[in-house]
Every structure is written in C-alpha cells, then in structure tokens.
Amino acid sequence: MIDNKNGANPNLSAAERKTLRSREAKEAIAEHEEAQRVLHGNLERLREKRLAREEAAGLMLNPAPELPDDTPIENVRFPTRIRNALNAAGMKTIGEVRETSDDSLIVGAFGGRKCSEDFADCDADGFGRARGGLAQTSA
C-alpha cells in the first residue's frame, strides 16, 4: 500500500473509504495474479524436470500379462511393499517372478501379512493372478 490509511478507518469519509478499498482490492488481485504466475511457472519447471528424470530412467510400465519375461522389475509400477519384497528375494526380471510359485512368493518373499495381502490384491485389481498381473493368461 502507498500510505498508512486503511479502508476500515472510521475517520475517513465514505468516498475515501470506497477509494481505499478499491485500491486495496486491486493490489490484492495483482498480488494474487503474480503468485499464480509464479506458481504455474514452478509447476511447469517441476514437470519438465520430472519428464527428464523419467526419460533418463526409462519407461515405467503397469503390471500386465503382456510384459516380456526380460522386463526389469524396476521398470514396472509395483506398490513399494511388493517392489521391496521382490528386491529382497533377489528377483530382477518379470520372468523370474513368473517362474516362482505363488506360495513361495507370498510366504518366502513377503513374510508380512499386509504385504502378502497387497500382492494378492493385485488379482482383485484386474492385473491377472497373484503375481501383480504378471502371470501369462491362456487365450
């Protein structure tokens, strides 16, 4: 604001209050528009950085029966628990997951109840049987 007068000051006339409030509103709108411009600039900058990171890291794939056996596990969008369990079991590719029995995956690799529930839920989400959609389906 240019001066110390406030639009709510009772010592001002109605016309002066109206003028001050109008100026305060214009200043608030200008501040808001500048904040929006900065926000959108930051969002665009962050989006560009994310796209560059994703491009450098390679394509991330959703779990699906069509994934080739040689697809690295780190390129598939698994929930964190499942990804950590597969890494702990030493599995590197989708083919290794397919070759492992359901029982050994759920009991051996996952151990915890919540993690085995997450793994089994992949079937309920439409990704295929209990291997996060990685099981080959018969046509």
C-alpha positions as CSV (number, residue, x, y, z in Angstrom):
1,M,0.0,0.0,0.0
2,I,1.2,3.5,-0.7
3,D,0.1,5.1,2.6
4,N,-0.9,4.0,6.1
5,K,-4.6,4.7,5.6
6,N,-6.8,1.7,5.9
7,G,-10.2,1.2,4.2
8,A,-11.7,0.3,7.6
9,N,-10.6,3.6,9.3
10,P,-13.8,5.2,10.7
11,N,-12.3,8.7,10.4
12,L,-12.5,8.6,6.6
13,S,-15.4,9.8,4.5
14,A,-17.5,7.2,2.6
15,A,-15.9,8.3,-0.7
16,E,-12.3,8.0,0.8
17,R,-13.2,4.5,2.2
18,K,-14.5,3.4,-1.2
19,T,-11.4,4.7,-3.0
20,L,-9.1,3.0,-0.5
21,R,-11.0,-0.3,-0.5
22,S,-11.0,-0.2,-4.3
23,R,-7.2,0.4,-4.4
24,E,-6.7,-2.4,-1.7
25,A,-8.7,-4.8,-3.8
26,K,-6.7,-4.0,-7.0
27,E,-3.5,-4.5,-5.0
28,A,-4.7,-7.9,-3.7
29,I,-5.8,-9.0,-7.1
30,A,-2.4,-8.0,-8.6
31,E,-0.6,-9.9,-5.8
32,H,-2.8,-12.9,-6.4
33,E,-2.2,-12.9,-10.2
34,E,1.6,-12.6,-9.6
35,A,1.5,-15.5,-7.1
36,Q,-0.5,-17.6,-9.7
37,R,2.1,-16.7,-12.4
38,V,5.0,-17.8,-10.2
39,L,3.1,-21.0,-9.1
40,H,2.4,-22.0,-12.7
41,G,6.0,-21.3,-13.7
42,N,7.2,-23.5,-10.8
43,L,4.8,-26.3,-11.7
44,E,5.9,-26.2,-15.4
45,R,9.6,-26.2,-14.3
46,L,9.0,-29.2,-12.0
47,R,7.0,-31.0,-14.7
48,E,9.9,-30.6,-17.2
49,K,12.4,-31.9,-14.6
50,R,10.1,-34.9,-13.8
51,L,9.8,-35.7,-17.5
52,A,13.5,-35.5,-18.0
53,R,14.1,-37.8,-15.0
54,E,11.5,-40.3,-16.3
55,E,13.0,-40.3,-19.8
56,A,16.5,-40.9,-18.3
57,A,15.3,-43.7,-16.1
58,G,13.4,-45.4,-18.9
59,L,9.7,-46.2,-19.5
60,M,7.7,-47.2,-16.4
61,L,5.2,-50.0,-17.2
62,N,2.0,-51.0,-15.5
63,P,1.8,-54.7,-14.4
64,A,0.2,-56.6,-17.2
65,P,0.2,-60.2,-18.5
66,E,1.7,-59.0,-21.8
67,L,5.0,-57.8,-20.3
68,P,8.0,-59.7,-21.7
69,D,9.9,-62.0,-19.4
70,D,13.1,-59.9,-19.7
71,T,11.4,-56.7,-18.4
72,P,13.4,-55.5,-15.4
73,I,11.3,-55.2,-12.2
74,E,12.5,-51.7,-11.6
75,N,10.6,-50.6,-14.8
76,V,7.3,-51.9,-13.6
77,R,5.0,-49.8,-11.3
78,F,4.6,-52.0,-8.3
79,P,3.5,-50.9,-4.9
80,T,6.5,-50.1,-2.7
81,R,6.0,-53.2,-0.5
82,I,5.9,-55.5,-3.4
83,R,8.9,-53.9,-5.0
84,N,10.9,-54.2,-1.8
85,A,9.9,-57.8,-1.3
86,L,10.9,-58.7,-4.9
87,N,14.2,-57.0,-4.5
88,A,14.8,-58.7,-1.1
89,A,14.1,-62.1,-2.8
90,G,16.7,-61.2,-5.4
91,M,14.4,-61.1,-8.4
92,K,15.5,-58.9,-11.2
93,T,13.1,-59.7,-14.1
94,I,9.4,-60.4,-14.7
95,G,10.4,-63.9,-15.9
96,E,11.9,-64.7,-12.5
97,V,8.7,-63.7,-10.8
98,R,6.6,-65.8,-13.2
99,E,8.8,-68.9,-12.6
100,T,8.4,-68.6,-8.8
101,S,5.4,-70.4,-7.2
102,D,2.7,-68.3,-5.7
103,D,3.2,-69.9,-2.3
104,S,6.9,-69.2,-2.2
105,L,6.3,-65.6,-3.3
106,I,3.7,-64.9,-0.7
107,V,5.3,-66.8,2.2
108,G,9.0,-66.6,1.4
109,A,9.5,-63.2,-0.1
110,F,6.8,-61.2,1.6
111,G,6.6,-62.7,5.1
112,G,4.3,-60.0,6.4
113,R,0.6,-60.3,6.4
114,K,0.0,-56.8,4.9
115,C,2.5,-57.3,2.1
116,S,1.0,-60.7,1.1
117,E,-2.4,-59.1,1.1
118,D,-1.2,-56.3,-1.2
119,F,0.3,-58.9,-3.5
120,A,-2.9,-61.0,-3.6
121,D,-4.9,-57.8,-4.1
122,C,-3.2,-57.3,-7.5
123,D,-5.5,-60.0,-8.8
124,A,-8.6,-58.2,-7.5
125,D,-7.4,-55.0,-9.3
126,G,-7.6,-56.8,-12.6
127,F,-3.9,-57.2,-13.2
128,G,-4.0,-61.0,-13.5
129,R,-3.3,-63.7,-11.0
130,A,-1.4,-63.2,-7.8
131,R,1.8,-62.0,-9.4
132,G,0.8,-58.4,-9.9
133,G,-0.6,-59.1,-13.3
134,L,2.5,-60.8,-14.5
135,A,1.0,-64.3,-14.9
136,Q,0.6,-65.3,-18.5
137,T,-3.0,-65.8,-19.4
138,S,-4.2,-68.5,-21.7
139,A,-6.1,-67.4,-24.7
